[in-house]
């Protein structure tokens, strides 16, 4: 079972590859995502046991400290984060009371926020989108009751607000079915 997730967001593609190499050589981690993102940046996301992810992150950060934009490590990550990041969550046909949308200027802070929201509320975390076609930003989508979405959105927004990176935090009560069409 995957216990932790770590991400390093970098200012350069070349630096991104060098950091990825260092991260993968340092410990027994799985590369979840390693790719270019908008604005010419690069992200590396790894998962595995907490100690392995920490060792991998340390190696990546030591490889080229001048190119780091942001980073995060979440030990004991909520299990719904991985399917939402992989965009593999299938929503049931039932009507949800609300959807929540949280948007950040940082790709890594959206992962931290999604984990916090999933731990704070009984929401269905169904999409985490990092940086592609968003100018380097990230957003997450959740569904549930109005109260649960409000709790999830408020919790996620506070995580991102603490870094000064919050773009928006919205709860839509009684969403139209069409809002889900792209994701079902």
Secondary structure, DSSP 8 states (H G I E B T S, - for coil): ---EEEEEEES-HHHHHHHHHHHHHHSS-EEEEEEEEGGGEEEEEEEE-HHHHHHHHHHHHHH-GGGEEEEEEEET--THHHHHHTT-----SS--SEEEEEEES-HHHHHHHHHHHHHHS--EEEEEEESTTTTT-EEEEEEE-HHHHHHHHHHHHHHHHTTT-EEEEEEEET--GGGGGGG-
